[in-house]
Amino acid sequence: MTAVDLLLGVIVCALAAYALLAGADFGAGVWDLLARGRHADRERRLIAHALGPVWEANHVWLIFVIVATFSGFPTAFGIIARGLELPLALALAGIVLRGAAYVYRAYGEGAAGPDSLWSRVFAVASSITPFMLGVSGAALATGKITATSGPLTPFDSPFTLVAGVFAVVVTAFLAAVYLCHDAGTDPETEDLVPAFRRRALGAAAVAGVVSMALLPLLYQDAPIVAHRFTERSIPFVAVAVVCGFGSLAVIWKRHYVLARATAATAVIGVLLGWAAAQYPDLAVGAATARGSAAGPANLHALLIAMGFGMVVILPAFYLLLKVFSGPEGAAGGSGLAN
């Protein structure tokens, strides 16, 4: 394995971590937006408790991906940043507005209600960011981004738009599965489990429908990646499909710890299927991994630095999640939401 391939593998792993951790946080914002009925306020409080102090830490993985791409593949980074200027800027705006709204809603007197400005900003921004990231990922496969083109408007393609919707639905599915478990760990919130269980089942069904709509659009708008998808990605898709149906089964049986594992594996299968089909292009027709990589000395130094960094980050991140994963930790870590 070359240094280029190893760095790409590290970036994909970081993207998977971001999808599973921050993705679930974005999905929780979707359910915050859609919460209705007499339990809506309690559902929003559970969501805030589940996010706790770790919601901001999850963006470490996005920063990691950006820095790794900028340092390891500077030419591709420039092409992608210029070509996807609009959706990436909107995704960043969603992250910033979501974070600001989360804090202002928590500390503003009377600002935690569903009709408050900051509650609406938090919920809407939580949907905007995964949508824009899904649009951006799909746009990389279309071949419309070129080294000489200006900013691309990827919203005129059904493929990119449906990919954005798919990203939002998947994050909502992950969040609902995680919230089933979180609600069941506290006697005060156990009665909320059926509501999130229904949402998890519904989101899984919608994700299946959207994925079926996405496949023909992939072959229509991204033929190069679609050809590779047929050759390379079927095993990953098979894992995603099996784990997706497995998630439905274990959620139906109310095995929520196992449901977390199957849901996460299904999402990873989708992500790996996309990565395998995209390789070796970072932007189809504009930048390949080897053609846009930094020099070997730079890549080796970057990989060594990442190795030392992970020695610090991974144990600290694990400890953070472990400390605040239980009912007591969630309650103690929800100061922003009180």
HELIX and SHEET records of a PDB file:
HELIX    1   1 ALA A    3  LEU A   34  1                                  32    
HELIX    2   2 ALA A   40  LEU A   51  1                                  12    
HELIX    3   3 ALA A   57  HIS A   59  5                                   3    
HELIX    4   4 VAL A   60  GLY A   72  1                                  13    
HELIX    5   5 PRO A   74  GLY A   83  1                                  10    
HELIX    6   6 GLU A   85  TYR A  107  1                                  23    
HELIX    7   7 LEU A  117  THR A  142  1                                  26    
HELIX    8   8 PRO A  154  ASP A  156  5                                   3    
HELIX    9   9 PRO A  158  GLY A  184  1                                  27    
HELIX   10  10 GLU A  190  LEU A  192  5                                   3    
HELIX   11  11 VAL A  193  ASP A  221  1                                  29    
HELIX   12  12 PRO A  223  ARG A  232  1                                  10    
HELIX   13  13 ILE A  234  TRP A  252  1                                  19    
HELIX   14  14 TYR A  256  GLN A  278  1                                  23    
HELIX   15  15 ALA A  289  SER A  292  1                                   4    
HELIX   16  16 PRO A  296  VAL A  323  1                                  28    
HELIX   17  17 PRO A  327  GLY A  332  1                                   6    
HELIX   18  18 GLY A  335  ALA A  337  5                                   3    
SHEET    1   A 2 ASP A 281  ALA A 283  0                                        
SHEET    2   A 2 ALA A 287  THR A 288 -1                                        
END                                                                             
